[in-house]
């Protein structure tokens, strides 16, 4: 089953608030799948994050998918997904990339 992209949701949460939500054991309410995947990843649930994004057929999901494979150390697979996302392989560290991706989705 593919999850449809619904980028019409707006997120009043700031990056700082999103990061603060990581201390809780409950996903932020009303978050779209992209943010839920990033939240799960930051909570140490790589598999859950991967499951979420692999079900979404959209370049934005490919960006998170690429990040996840880069994080696991699979550079070859990550490059494939960065290409699908229309992104260059990053030179930033993983934490900075996570914040960049999170900020992108929070600002939509």
N, C-alpha and C positions, 0 to 999 in steps of 0.2 A: 504494500500500500504506500503510495506516495502522498506526502503532505503538501498541500498547496501553499505557495508563498502568499502571505497576507501582510504586505508591508503598510497597510493602512492603519495599523494600530499605532498609537502614540504612547510614549513612555515618559511620564513626568519625572522618573527617577534619574538622579545624577550618577556619574561614575562612582563617586564616593559612597552614595547610598547603596548602589548595587554591590560594591565591595563590602560594605557593612553587612549586607544581607547574608553574606557567606558565613557569618558567625551563627546564624540561625540554622535550624535543622529543617526549615521549610522553604521551598522554592518561592521566589517573589510572585505574588498574585498578579494575574493579568499579563504576564510576560509572554511574548511570542516565542516560538520554538528556538529561534536563533539564540536569544538571551538565556533560555533554559539550558541549552547545550553548553554555553559558555559558563553558566553558573555550575552545572554538573561537573564540568571539567575542573573548575577551580576548587570544587569540593573533593577532588580526587577520584571522581567517577568517570574516567576516560571512556569506558565502554558505553555508559549511558549517553554521554555526549555524542559519541560516534554514531550510536544507534539513531539518535534524533536527527542529526544532519544528513546521514546517508539516505534518509527517507524523503528528503526535500530536493526537488529537482529545480535548482535555481543557482545562479552564480554566487549569490551571497552565502548559500549553504556550502558551496565548494570552497569558499575562502576559509570557513571554520574547519571544514574537512581537511584542507591543506594544513592548517595550523596544527590540528590534532595529530596528523601523521608526522609533521616536523617534530612535534613534541615527543612522539614515541621513538624518534630517531630514524624513521623510514624516509630518508631524503628523496629517493626516487619516486615513491608514491606521492609525497608531498608536492614535488614539482609538477606532477601530473595534475593535481587538484588546483594548485596555484594557476596553472595555465587555463584550466576551465573557468576559474574565477576571474581571469583577466588581470591577475596580479603578478608582480615580480617576486621571486624568492627573496624574503626579507633578510636584511642584515642586522636588524634589531634583535635583542634578546627575546625570549619567549614571553616574559612578563610584560614587556613593552608592547609586544604584538597583541597579547590578550587584551590589554588596556585599549589599544587602538581599535581592535575589532569591537570590543564592548562599547566604546564611545560612539562608534559608527552606528550601531543598532540602537543605542539609547537616544541618539539625536534624531532618529527618524520619526 
